[in-house]
C-alpha cells in the first residue's frame, strides 16, 4: 500500500480512502454512506459494509448471468438472486450466488426451454445432493410457476439411484447374480424402489453372514445370526427367503414373534406423554410441527406420509375442533391437540410462500419429510437446528 503524509499527525503512513488521514487519526471521524446515506465511522466516501457487500453481490450476479447460455434461464437466475431469497448484503451471498449459477449452467445442458423444467430433468441435471444444495432456487421456481415440483416422483428417482448404487457396489461380489435376479424379480412385481432398496439391504445382511460360500450352504444358523444382529430386517427377509426357495435355493423358515398388545399399548402411551410434554415448550417451530404431525399419526392411527402431505384446503376448523380431509375420511382432531395444531400450523411463516402444505419443509416447496420428523424426535433434533 502506498504511503503518504497524514494531514493531522504529519506522519508518513498508509492513508484512508480520502488519501488525507491515516487510520489512527481517523478514529472518531464519521461520514455518510453514499448509497444508503447512513452515518458510519471513518473518513472518505466509502459505502457502509452492507451496501458494499450488496454492490459486490450485484456485480457477481451480472457476471454469473452472462455465463448462462439461455437468456430465459439467465433472467430466471437474476430474478431469483434479487427476490430476497439470498441475503445480498452479507458475506455468505457469494457462495449462494455461485451455487445457483453453477446449477443453472448444468440445467442449461439438458433443458433448452422453460417447458422442459420438470422434476425428472432437474434430477438428471443436478442429482439428489445438488438439488438439496440449491433448494431455495427450486423453491423460487415452484413459487413463480415455472416448475411443477413432484416430491413423490423425486423420491422414486432417488431411490432408483440408490438401488443401482447397491448393485454397482456389489457387482464383483460372490452373490452379485443373485442380487441382480432378486432386484429384477421385485421390479417385475411392481415393487417401489424404496421397497427394492429395503429388500436388497436385508438380502445383503443375510448373504454377509454366508461370506464367499455358495447359496446352497445358507442355513438356519445364518438366518438366526442375521436377525440377532439386525432384527429390523425380519419383515424384508420374508420375500428374499421365498425368492430363494422358488428358484431352487435352500428353504428356510422365519418365525415371527407375536407382539404383546399390552406392552405395545403401554409403550405408545408413554411416547404420547413424552411428545405432549415436549410440545409445551418446543425449541423450534419445526420441532413443534414434527411433534404435532407424529401425535396425529399415533393417536388417530394414520400413516405419517399422509399427514405430512396434508394440504391446507384439506384441513378445516369446525368450532374448537379441526377436521382433516373433510370431503373424504373426515378425521376429527379434538382438543387439546386441535389447539396445538392451529397454533403451530396457522402461525407458520412459510404460509406466505404459497400456503400449499400444512407441514411445509424448510423451503416451502415440498412438505416436511419423514426423515426430518425422525430427526426432530431424536436426541440430535433437540439442539434447536432446523431440518427440512
C-alpha positions in Angstrom: 0.0 0.0 0.0 1.3 3.4 -0.9 2.2 5.7 2.0 1.7 9.5 2.2 1.8 12.2 4.9 -1.2 12.4 7.1 -2.6 16.0 7.3 -3.2 15.7 11.0 -0.2 13.9 12.6 2.1 14.6 9.6 3.4 11.0 9.8 4.1 9.0 6.6 1.6 6.2 6.9 -1.0 4.3 4.7 -3.9 6.7 4.4 -7.7 6.1 4.4 -9.9 6.3 1.3 -9.8 10.1 1.0 -5.9 10.0 0.9 -5.7 12.6 3.6 -5.9 11.0 7.0 -4.2 7.9 8.4 -6.2 5.2 10.3 -5.1 6.2 13.9 -6.2 9.8 13.2 -9.5 8.7 11.6 -10.8 7.2 14.8 -13.9 9.2 15.9 -14.3 10.5 12.3 -17.5 9.7 10.5 -19.0 10.2 7.1 -22.2 9.4 5.2 -22.6 6.3 3.1 -23.1 7.5 -0.5 -25.7 4.7 -1.1 -28.0 4.4 1.9 -27.0 7.8 3.5 -26.3 6.2 6.9 -23.7 7.9 9.0 -20.8 5.5 9.6 -17.4 5.6 11.1 -14.3 6.6 9.1 -13.3 9.3 6.7 -13.7 9.4 3.0 -16.6 8.4 0.7 -16.6 4.6 1.1 -20.0 2.9 1.4 -21.1 1.0 4.6 -20.4 -2.7 4.9 -23.9 -3.8 3.9 -24.0 -1.6 0.8 -20.5 -2.6 -0.1 -21.5 -6.3 0.1 -24.7 -5.7 -1.9 -22.8 -3.9 -4.6 -20.3 -6.7 -4.8 -23.1 -9.3 -4.9 -24.9 -7.4 -7.7 -21.7 -7.3 -9.8 -21.3 -11.1 -9.2 -24.9 -11.7 -10.3 -24.3 -9.9 -13.5 -21.1 -11.7 -14.2 -22.6 -15.1 -13.4 -25.7 -14.4 -15.5 -23.6 -13.6 -18.5 -22.2 -17.2 -18.4 -25.6 -18.9 -18.5 -26.3 -20.0 -22.1 -30.1 -19.5 -22.4 -31.4 -15.9 -21.9 -34.6 -17.1 -20.2 -32.6 -19.1 -17.7 -30.2 -16.2 -17.1 -33.2 -13.9 -16.4 -34.7 -16.5 -14.0 -31.3 -16.7 -12.2 -31.1 -12.9 -11.9 -34.7 -12.6 -10.7 -34.1 -15.3 -8.1 -31.0 -13.6 -6.7 -32.8 -10.3 -6.5 -36.0 -11.8 -4.9 -34.7 -11.6 -1.4 -34.1 -15.4 -1.1 -30.4 -14.6 -0.9 -29.1 -12.0 1.7 -27.1 -9.9 -0.7 -25.8 -7.6 2.0 -23.9 -10.4 3.8 -20.7 -12.2 3.2 -22.4 -15.5 2.5 -24.2 -14.2 -0.6 -21.3 -15.0 -3.0 -21.4 -18.7 -2.1 -25.2 -18.9 -2.7 -24.9 -17.0 -6.0 -22.1 -19.2 -7.2 -24.1 -22.4 -6.4 -27.2 -21.1 -8.1 -25.3 -20.1 -11.2 -23.5 -23.4 -11.4 -26.8 -25.2 -11.1 -28.3 -23.1 -13.9 -25.4 -23.8 -16.2 -25.8 -27.5 -15.6 -29.5 -27.3 -16.2 -28.9 -25.5 -19.5 -27.0 -28.5 -20.8 -30.2 -30.6 -20.8 -33.1 -28.1 -20.8 -33.4 -25.7 -23.7 -36.8 -24.0 -22.9 -38.8 -23.3 -19.8 -41.3 -26.0 -20.6 -38.5 -28.6 -20.1 -38.2 -27.8 -16.4 -39.5 -30.9 -14.7 -38.6 -32.9 -11.7 -37.1 -35.6 -13.9 -35.0 -33.1 -15.9 -33.7 -31.3 -12.8 -32.8 -34.6 -11.1 -31.0 -35.7 -14.3 -29.1 -32.4 -14.5 -28.2 -32.0 -10.8 -28.7 -35.2 -8.9 -30.2 -35.5 -5.4 -27.4 -34.0 -3.4 -27.1 -30.8 -5.6 -30.8 -30.4 -5.6 -30.7 -30.1 -1.8 -27.9 -27.6 -2.0 -29.9 -25.3 -4.3 -33.3 -25.8 -2.6 -34.0 -22.1 -2.5 -33.7 -21.9 -6.3 -36.1 -24.9 -6.7 -38.5 -23.2 -4.2 -38.4 -20.0 -6.2 -39.1 -21.9 -9.5 -42.1 -23.5 -7.9 -43.5 -20.3 -6.4 -43.2 -18.5 -9.7 -45.0 -21.3 -11.6 -42.0 -22.1 -13.8 -41.7 -25.6 -12.3 -44.3 -28.0 -11.2 -42.5 -29.8 -8.4 -43.4 -33.5 -7.8 -41.8 -34.7 -4.5 -43.2 -38.2 -4.8 -41.5 -38.5 -8.3 -38.3 -37.2 -6.9 -38.3 -39.8 -4.1 -38.8 -42.5 -6.7 -35.9 -41.3 -8.8 -33.6 -41.0 -5.7 -34.5 -44.5 -4.5 -33.9 -45.8 -8.0 -30.4 -44.3 -7.9 -29.8 -45.9 -4.5 -30.8 -49.3 -5.8 -28.4 -49.1 -8.7 -25.7 -47.9 -6.4 -26.2 -51.0 -4.2 -26.0 -53.3 -7.2 -23.0 -51.5 -8.6 -21.1 -51.7 -5.3 -21.6 -55.5 -5.2 -21.3 -56.3 -8.9 -18.0 -58.1 -8.3 -19.2 -59.9 -5.2 -19.8 -63.7 -4.9 -23.6 -63.2 -5.0 -23.9 -60.4 -7.5 -26.0 -62.6 -9.9 -28.5 -63.5 -7.1 -28.9 -59.8 -6.1 -29.5 -58.8 -9.7 -32.0 -61.6 -10.2 -33.8 -60.6 -7.0 -34.0 -57.0 -8.0 -35.4 -58.0 -11.4 -37.9 -60.2 -9.5 -39.0 -57.2 -7.4 -39.3 -54.9 -10.4 -41.4 -57.4 -12.3 -43.8 -57.4 -9.4 -44.0 -53.5 -9.5 -42.4 -53.1 -6.1 -41.5 -49.5 -5.4 -37.8 -48.5 -5.5 -37.8 -47.9 -1.7 -39.1 -51.4 -1.2 -36.5 -52.8 -3.5 -33.7 -51.0 -1.6 -35.0 -52.3 1.8 -35.3 -55.8 0.4 -31.8 -55.7 -1.1 -30.3 -54.4 2.1 -31.9 -57.2 4.0 -30.7 -59.8 1.5 -27.1 -58.3 1.8 -27.3 -58.6 5.5 -28.2 -62.3 5.2 -25.6 -63.0 2.5 -23.0 -61.2 4.5 -23.1 -63.9 7.2 -22.6 -66.5 4.4 -19.4 -64.9 3.1 -18.0 -66.3 -0.1 -19.7 -69.7 0.4 -22.3 -70.7 -2.3 -26.0 -70.1 -1.7 -26.6 -73.9 -1.2 -24.6 -73.6 2.1 -27.1 -71.0 3.5 -28.7 -72.4 6.6 -30.9 -71.6 9.5 -27.9 -70.5 11.7 -27.1 -67.7 9.2 -30.7 -66.5 9.4 -30.6 -66.6 13.2 -27.3 -64.6 13.2 -28.7 -62.0 10.8 -31.8 -61.5 12.9 -29.8 -61.2 16.1 -27.6 -58.6 14.5 -30.3 -56.7 12.6 -33.8 -57.5 13.9 -35.2 -54.7 11.7 -34.7 -56.9 8.6 -37.1 -59.5 9.7 -40.1 -58.4 7.5 -37.9 -57.7 4.4 -36.2 -61.1 4.6 -39.5 -62.9 4.2 -39.6 -62.0 0.5 -36.0 -63.0 -0.1 -36.4 -66.4 1.5 -39.4 -67.0 -0.7 -37.5 -66.0 -3.8 -34.6 -68.4 -2.9 -37.0 -71.3 -2.3 -38.8 -70.6 -5.6 -35.6 -70.7 -7.5 -34.0 -73.9 -6.2 -32.3 -72.4 -3.1 -32.5 -73.5 0.5 -35.8 -73.5 2.2 -35.5 -71.5 5.5 -38.3 -70.7 7.9 -38.7 -67.3 9.5 -40.6 -67.4 12.8 -42.5 -64.2 13.5 -42.6 -63.3 17.2 -46.0 -62.3 18.5 -46.0 -58.8 19.8 -47.6 -58.3 23.3 -50.5 -55.9 22.8 -50.3 -54.7 26.4 -46.6 -53.8 26.0 -47.3 -52.1 22.7 -50.2 -50.0 24.3 -48.0 -49.1 27.3 -45.2 -48.0 25.0 -47.5 -45.9 22.8 -49.0 -44.1 25.8 -45.5 -43.4 27.2 -44.4 -42.0 23.8 -47.5 -39.8 23.6 -46.9 -38.4 27.1 -43.3 -37.6 26.2 -44.2 -35.8 23.0 -47.0 -33.8 24.6 -44.6 -32.7 27.3 -42.0 -31.6 24.6 -44.8 -29.8 22.7 -45.4 -27.5 25.7 -42.0 -25.8 25.2 -40.5 -26.8 21.8 -37.1 -25.5 20.9 -38.1 -24.5 17.3 -41.3 -24.2 15.3 -40.0 -27.0 13.1 -39.8 -29.3 16.1 -43.3 -28.3 17.2 -44.8 -29.1 13.7 -43.0 -32.5 13.7 -44.4 -33.3 17.2 -47.9 -32.3 16.1 -47.7 -34.5 13.0 -46.5 -37.6 14.8 -49.1 -37.1 17.6 -51.8 -37.1 14.9 -50.5 -40.3 13.3 -50.2 -42.2 16.6 -53.4 -41.0 18.3 -55.6 -41.5 15.2 -53.7 -44.4 13.6 -52.9 -42.6 10.4 -49.9 -43.1 8.0 -47.2 -40.5 8.7 -46.7 -39.8 5.0 -50.5 -39.0 4.6 -50.3 -36.5 7.4 -47.2 -34.8 6.2 -48.6 -34.3 2.7 -51.8 -32.8 4.1 -52.7 -29.7 2.1 -54.2 -26.5 3.5 -57.5 -27.0 1.7 -57.8 -30.5 3.3 -57.8 -29.1 6.9 -60.9 -27.2 8.2 -61.6 -25.6 11.5 -65.0 -26.5 12.9 -65.6 -24.9 16.3 -62.9 -25.9 18.6 -62.0 -29.0 16.5 -60.1 -29.5 13.3 -61.4 -31.8 10.5 -58.8 -33.3 8.2 -59.9 -34.4 4.7 -63.5 -33.1 5.3 -64.6 -34.3 1.8 -63.2 -37.8 2.2 -62.2 -39.5 5.5 -63.2 -36.6 7.8 -60.8 -37.3 10.7 -61.8 -35.0 13.6 -58.9 -33.7 15.7 -60.2 -32.8 19.2 -58.8 -30.6 21.9 -56.1 -30.2 23.2 -54.3 -31.5 20.1 -56.5 -29.3 17.9 -55.3 -26.2 19.7 -51.6 -27.2 19.2 -52.4 -28.0 15.5 -53.9 -24.5 15.0 -51.1 -22.8 16.9 -48.2 -24.3 15.1 -49.6 -24.6 11.6 -51.6 -21.4 11.1 -48.7 -19.3 12.5 -46.2 -20.9 10.2 -44.2 -18.1 8.5 -43.9 -20.1 5.3 -47.6 -19.9 4.7 -46.9 -16.8 2.7 -44.9 -18.9 0.2 -48.0 -20.2 -1.5 -49.6 -21.9 1.6 -49.8 -25.3 -0.1 -48.7 -27.6 2.8 -49.9 -27.8 6.4 -46.5 -29.1 7.4 -44.1 -27.4 4.9 -40.4 -28.2 4.8 -37.6 -25.7 5.3 -38.0 -24.0 1.9 -41.8 -24.4 1.5 -41.9 -26.0 -2.0 -42.3 -29.5 -0.5 -43.8 -30.9 2.7 -41.8 -31.9 5.8 -40.1 -35.3 5.2 -40.3 -38.3 7.3 -36.5 -38.1 7.9 -36.9 -34.6 9.3 -39.6 -35.8 11.7 -37.4 -38.6 12.9 -34.6 -36.1 13.3 -36.7 -33.8 15.5 -37.9 -36.7 17.6 -34.4 -38.0 18.2 -31.8 -36.7 20.6 -30.0 -34.9 17.8 -33.0 -32.8 17.0 -33.1 -31.4 20.5 -30.3 -29.0 19.7 -32.7 -26.5 18.1 -31.4 -26.7 14.5 -33.8 -26.7 11.6 -34.3 -29.7 9.2 -36.4 -30.0 6.1 
